[in-house]
């Protein structure tokens, strides 16, 4: 009788350990590409993502690049000082969206253009996401707000 209880206990422990390992493996697999908050234009140009991959692109809206054409589609370029990525967006831009300001967009890189499905602009006149500031400092183009 005691050996049956001991065998059951060992089986439960083994099954629990296997389930824990499987769950850890699945979480690690799911997060393998999602750990970076966003990619800079330099990273996108160095290793272009696949057309099926959705990711975030962050940088500054290049001055003089904002084009509001016919219809809803808006075109502009995002730069980090080292590279520039053309962006298209169909929708209403946030109120604080402007040239020479920080932005992060979610979307896909298709045929050399980032097709954004969502655009986030800076929070107020002095705010810029820490990741964007760090990327711009790395490129040597960050200017402290006045």
N, C-alpha and C positions, 0 to 999 in steps of 0.2 A: 504494500500500500504506500509506504514512504517513497519507494523508488518511482512510482507513478506520479506523485506530486512533484518530485524533484525533476523528472523528465518534462512535465508540463511547464514548470517554472523556467527551465532552460529554453524550451521552445518559445515561450512568450518573450523572453529576453532577446533571443536571436531574431525573431520576427520584428520586434521593436527596433533593434539596431539596424536591420536591413531597411526598414521604413525610414528611419532617420537619415541614413546614408543616401537613400534615393531622393528624399526631399531636399537635402543639402545639394546634391548634384543637379537637380532640376532648377533650384534657385540660382545656382552659379551659372548654369547654362543660359537662363533667361536674362541675367544681368550682364552677360559678357560684353554687349555693345552699349548698354544703357548707363554705364557708370559716368561717362563724360556728360556734363550738363549741356555743352554745345561745342561745335567745331568752329574754328576760325576760318576765314577764306584761304589762308595759307595751307591749313590742314586739308581743306576740301580739294584744292588744286594739286597738292602733293599726292594724295590718295583719294581720288573721286569715289564716293559711295555708289553702290548699285542703284539703278532706277527704282527698284522696289523698296529700298531702305528709307524709312522716315527718320529724320534727325533734326537737330536744331543748329541753326547758323547764327553766329553773333559777330557784331562788329559795328563800324560807323557807317551811316548812310553817306555815300560819297557826294560831295558838293557838286551841284550842277547836273546830277544824274537822274533826278526825279522827273518822270514823264507821266502825265495824266492824259491818256489818250481817249479815244472815243469809247464809250461804254464803261464798264467797271474795272477793266484791267489797268493796273498801275505798274510801271516798270521803274526800277532804280538799281543802283549798284551798291554793294556792301564791301567795305575794305577794312583791313587791319594794318594798312601801311605797307605790307609785303605783297599782298595779292588782292585782286578784286573779283567778286563773283556777281554776275548779273542776276537780278531777282524779278520775278513777276508775281503779282498778288491780285486776286479778284475779290474785292470786298471793300469795306470801309476801314480806312486806316485809323489808328488811335489818335485822339486829339493832340497828344504831345509828340507825335511822329514828325520829324523834320530833318532836313539835310544837316550833315555834320553832327548828328546826335547818335547815341547808342541805340541799338535795337537787337532783338533776338527773334528769329522767325522759325517756325516749325514747318517742314515740308519735305520735298524730294528733289534730288538733283537729276534733271532730265535734259539730255542733249546740251550740256554745258550751261544750263540755266537752272537756278534754284526756284522751284515752283512752290511758293509759300501757301500754306493753308491757314496759318495764324501768324500775326505780327504783334509783338510786344514792344512798346516804346519805353523810354526812360520814365521814372516815377515822378520826378520834379526837376527843377532847373539844375540841381547839383548831383542827382543820383545817377549812377551807372552801375549795372551789375558788376560784382567783384570779378567775375570771370572775364568780362570784357576788358576791365581796367588792367588785369594781369596780362591778358593777351596783347593789349596795346603797349604796355610797358615793356614786354618782351621784344616787341618790334621797334621800340624806341620812339614811338609817335604819340604817346599819351601826354596830354597837357592838363595840368591841375586846373580845376575850375577857379574862376576869379572871385 
